[in-house]
Amino acid sequence: MAVIEVERLHKRYGDEVAVDDVSFEVEPGEIFGVLGPNGAGKTTTVECLAGLRTPDGGRVRVLGLDPTRERDALRQVLGVQLQHSGLPDRLRVREALDLYASFYRQPADVPALLDRLGLTEKAGTAYKKLSGGQQQRLAIALAMVGSPRVVVLDELTTGLDPHARRATWELVEQVRATGVTVLLVTHFMEEAERLCDRVALIDAGRVVAVDTPAALAARAGQQQRLRFRPSAPLTDEELRALPEVTAVTRHGSLVEVTGTGNLVHAVTSLLARRQIIAGDLRVEQASLDDAFVTLTGHAADH
Amino acid sequence: MTTTALPSVRMTRKGFTTLTSVQARLLLREPAALAWLAVPVVVVLVLGSIPGFRTPQAALGGQRVIDVYVPTCAAMVPLFLALTALPATFASYREKAVLRRLSVSPVPAAGVLGALVTVIAAMAAAGVVAVVAIGALVFDVKAPAHPAAALAGFVLGGAAVLALGLVVAARARTAGAASGLGVPLMVLNFFAAGLYVPVAELPQSLQRVCEFVPFGAVTAIWSGHGPLWQHLLVLAGWTVAGGLAAVRFFRWE
């Protein structure tokens, strides 16, 4: 059974349609990404999942629970990190976790959680004295403190520096490793590519595609590009003779081969047969960014 | 707004107890906590240590200045807490999206409000008791003529200003806006309670007006001026009107 079911979700604020028609299912134990530009309807979708807003149409279930009518039960099994949410300035890290732990029937072990999230040294620090990365780690800890079966993380790494972002990604993978299903909302293609098992691409309140990041990227086109500096002369004809190769161009000593299928294998086999070493070898494949452009007809707004 | 479903979530007793103790600690960590708790005590001690304020005054109907100021200083505690601390704290929670985070936990935002009001009521009661005790023990201030009525006055007066504080808390978007609305209300009550000038020295007409301000009524009950039923009715009126307005205008985000 799917952990999260969203079926034809529709939500409007007055005349403005925030979510037009969104459907997806999240399977147990996966990291599922909801990816799209700002204003695509991601946060509204999350708020409907968390029972903060009542959908105008469609059906939403989390672990079989209706978020609107079964809020009490849902709160105990769903951990949520909302975008734009905070804590009192003078509340200390340990106090925040002890406080939130007291709300749940089966709280996690607070010292162990502090340790896992690298916050043990900051246990006595006031919220406002924490760095952005530390505040986000505390946010994950608060989402996890009720021992949830599902966590929703909304724009977790927005505003973090690259180092803190990578550290946060590792934490998300750790969360999944404990068997918790993760719904990750993001507008960073790179983040979705790195973390998600499957991704729903959302644009203007509609789901454009649901698939693995690799499959989505592949839909953007089969074209791959290989660049290298051969250690010995190699003619264009030799490369074009390979069925996978569609074009060969040269930039000085740099050879650029474009093609489809198992291009990398075909070219490297040829080079191996000719005992040529490929210097500065680079392989470029279509990314989620390319997929987004191909599938929606416009660039994702960063 | 049809969007934000009102919190209907049940909270565990442990959750509420922890929330209340955290709220108490957070309030005492505010630098302004010194004002709520220390200023009234210091004012009583300073006024009481002035020899002239310990001799009976004809203008005050034979009472000493310190006799008149004990209920006034005691009134400062609930006024500070209910009209500035409560709305400013709640508005800052709204401003900093503390309520938004709580809204996805099993604790409803109403739980935070309940815990905050509990803590503020308890602190206000403790402050009033401290000021009255200092007056009685250090400066020999006599108990009010009708202790039960005076107690009822303080309880109902506290409820009335808490209700007014909640009206401010209901709407203020930021802590600054909450102070902007709460402080004038507090100053008005300070005046009616005789903090700036003893009420007995005001013109008769102004004294009558003060009796319709919550803590004007409370101090009038303490000193036995005017009809008791009228003062209690004024306080009950403010409590009910404030409570209804707070419920009517409340928003969580």
Boltz contact constraints between the chains, C-beta under 6 A:
constraints:
  - contact:
      token1: [A, 50]
      token2: [B, 104]
      max_distance: 6.0
  - contact:
      token1: [A, 53]
      token2: [B, 3]
      max_distance: 6.0
  - contact:
      token1: [A, 71]
      token2: [B, 9]
      max_distance: 6.0
  - contact:
      token1: [A, 72]
      token2: [B, 9]
      max_distance: 6.0
  - contact:
      token1: [A, 75]
      token2: [B, 106]
      max_distance: 6.0
  - contact:
      token1: [A, 80]
      token2: [B, 104]
      max_distance: 6.0
  - contact:
      token1: [A, 82]
      token2: [B, 100]
      max_distance: 6.0
  - contact:
      token1: [A, 84]
      token2: [B, 97]
      max_distance: 6.0
  - contact:
      token1: [A, 85]
      token2: [B, 97]
      max_distance: 6.0
  - contact:
      token1: [A, 85]
      token2: [B, 100]
      max_distance: 6.0
  - contact:
      token1: [A, 85]
      token2: [B, 101]
      max_distance: 6.0
  - contact:
      token1: [A, 86]
      token2: [B, 96]
      max_distance: 6.0
  - contact:
      token1: [A, 86]
      token2: [B, 97]
      max_distance: 6.0
  - contact:
      token1: [A, 86]
      token2: [B, 98]
      max_distance: 6.0
  - contact:
      token1: [A, 87]
      token2: [B, 98]
      max_distance: 6.0
  - contact:
      token1: [A, 88]
      token2: [B, 26]
      max_distance: 6.0
  - contact:
      token1: [A, 88]
      token2: [B, 98]
      max_distance: 6.0
  - contact:
      token1: [A, 90]
      token2: [B, 26]
      max_distance: 6.0
  - contact:
      token1: [A, 90]
      token2: [B, 29]
      max_distance: 6.0
  - contact:
      token1: [A, 95]
      token2: [B, 22]
      max_distance: 6.0
  - contact:
      token1: [A, 99]
      token2: [B, 18]
      max_distance: 6.0
  - contact:
      token1: [A, 99]
      token2: [B, 22]
      max_distance: 6.0
  - contact:
      token1: [A, 102]
      token2: [B, 14]
      max_distance: 6.0
  - contact:
      token1: [A, 102]
      token2: [B, 15]
      max_distance: 6.0
  - contact:
      token1: [A, 102]
      token2: [B, 18]
      max_distance: 6.0
  - contact:
      token1: [A, 103]
      token2: [B, 15]
      max_distance: 6.0
  - contact:
      token1: [A, 103]
      token2: [B, 105]
      max_distance: 6.0
  - contact:
      token1: [A, 103]
      token2: [B, 106]
      max_distance: 6.0
  - contact:
      token1: [A, 103]
      token2: [B, 107]
      max_distance: 6.0
